[in-house]
Amino acid sequence: MSELVPLKATARPRAGKGAARQARRDGNVPAVIYGDNKTPETISLEYNALWKQVLKGHFTSTAFELDVEGKKHIVLARDVQVCPVRDTPLHVDFQRVGKDGVIRVSVPVKFVNELASPGLKRGGVLNIVRHEIEVFSPYDKIPSFFEIDLTGLEIGKSIHMSYVQKPDYISPVIKNRDFTIATIAGALKGDTEEASTAAAGDAAAPAAAAGAKGPAAAAGKAAAPAAGGKAAPAAAGKAAPAAKPAAKK
């Protein structure tokens, strides 16, 4: 479960592109806090402190206690704009957490025990429909991931939301249907045909070799008498032509 991560910021009195560029020149990252029916606040965060949190992962599913010059806000990072060249943060949008403490967040899915799935062992393929599940969760109890056990699952099995083990205080955003998260599908038709063709080729190879050996052996036996100097049976059965009588003078 996630815990509140402290993060310090300073108020940024001016908004706009010019103020944001100035904040970046000073080594900070401009940001904004909005939501909970309150006026948005523009702030700046120290670059290195923010970058460390981004590198830890799950940045947009982590609840932060944002200290803006002594005034604390419980927030969740909703959007991070990054530099297209350096892939470093340029701007962050933070959303305030309401009084009930429940937020809407996407939680990644993790699949385990793939080797214990008979369907995957038989050549099936795990077709992942949703890599993340969007849920409502208390800000201080956000799961790091949902674990799905593949033990015993056969080809043709579909994994729905009802299959996921989750605490009672977490509920999916989609409530009107038991949506699919993943399926175990059979091998692709092209792969099956290729394997069948290869197997047929391997089976046909010995037969082809045997067929080629038979005619060659027969030809060798037929050629043997000729090589030994004996007359062929057909030639031996023919009589020599009679000599013509000498002409009378």
Buried (B, 14 or more C-beta within 10 A) or exposed (E): EBEBEEBBBBEBEEEEEEBBEBBBEEEBBBBBBBBEEEEEBBBBBBBEBBBEBBEEEBBBBBBBBBBBEEEEBBBBBBEBEEEEEEEEBBBBBBBBBEEEEBBEBBBBBEBEBBEEBBBBEEEBBBEEEBEBBEBBBBBBBBBBEBBBBBEEBEBEBBBEBEBBEBEEEBEBEEEEEEEBBBBBBBEEEEEEEEEEEEEEEEEEEEEEEEEEEEEEEEEEEEEEEEEEEEEEEEEEEEEEEEEEEEEEE
